[in-house]
Amino acid sequence: MCYKLITFDFTGTLMRFRIPPHVQYERIANLYGVEIKNNQAFRQNFKTAFKTVANEHPNFGCNTNLHWTQWWVNVVKNTFIGAGVEDSPRLDVVAWHLIKLYSTTEGWEVVPGVKKVLHLLKQKGKRLGVISNMDPRLNNILQEAGLIHNFEFILTSYEAKCFKPQADIFKLALEKYSKESTKPSESCHIGDSYKEDYLGAVQAGWNAILVNESSNSLDINKWCANFEKFDDTLLS
């Protein structure tokens, strides 16, 4: 099928962290004299802190009236405190430094092969968009990375007030940004998460392609390892 709309996930799909978050956190902490005594516990605690705050305040706090910046302050501080670092005003400074860093390409890099694929799709006249579980920093990141001109729209979960794999965010993308009567079956979402991107899109009636190095049981027509190996016949 020749899809009328093709959307992309952001984190891990279009762009990825320049260095692992726990390493970035350690580097910024060192700038402000925050000592991490148990590095192993600290590295393990980042994911724990993220999940804890996400469970308490889903979707970067937009559903519980917590500002997204405070959401990230909580994640950063909990990462350190959970690893035995004493709470102090310095942790707030570290948190704000990281919030600003991750709003720019200092914290992100374009995934190899992405620019080539986007250029190819634009040459073929495809309508492209982004659907991402992300906060309001996304537009600035894509702008700095030189990617934003490829997309007709950028839809974040924070703006949508719903998030992948919920079908509502895919439905909103069609309702709000479709210039013509585009059906879910005429749309395709591309991402690296089987649950959030692939299953989320399929459950919304969309088509989906998983771009992920991990082995999986998906049909070869629904999956590829990375964008350097991406074949646009997947979209035919």
C-alpha positions, 0 to 999 in steps of 0.5 A: 500500500502507498501510505498517505501518512508516515510518522516516526517515533523520536527517542531511539528512532530518529535520535538517541542519547549521545552518551548513556544518561547515567554517564551524563548525570555523573559528569554534570554532578561532578561539575557541581561537586556532587559526590557519588559514592556508589556508582553501581547503585547510581547507574541502576537507579536511573531507570528506577527513578524514572519509572517511579516518577512516571507511575506517580505522574504519568506523561511528564506530569501533564495528567496530574498538573505537575509541570514537566520541568518539575517532573524532570527535577524529581527524576534527577533528584530521585536518581541521586538520592536513591543512590545514597546522595544527600538532598541539597540545593546542588541537586536542583542545580544539577537537575536544571543543568540536565533539563537544559542540556537535553533540550539541545543536541548536546544531549542527543545525536541523529541515529545513523541512516535517518537523514538518508531515509527522510530525504528519500521519503520527502523526494517521493512526496511522502507526508511525514510527522512525528508522534513521540512520548516526549515533553515540549523540548522536542521541537527545539531538539529537532530544529537544532538537529536539522531534521524538523523541516522534514515533518508536517507536524510534531505531536508530543504526548505532553501536548496530546495529553495521551501517550503511546501505546494509547490509540488516542494519540494516533487518532489525534494525529489524524484528526488534527493534522490530516489535510485530507481524509486519511484513514488509519489503514492508510497511515504507517508509524515507524519506531523502535519500541514493540509495545509503544510504537508497533503494538500501539499503532496496530491497535489504533488501526494503523500499519507499523514498522519496527526498527530495532536491532533486537531479534524478534518474531515479526514478519520481515515486511514489518521489521528491519534492524536499523535505518542504514538497512531500511528498504523503502519497499517496506512502505509499499 
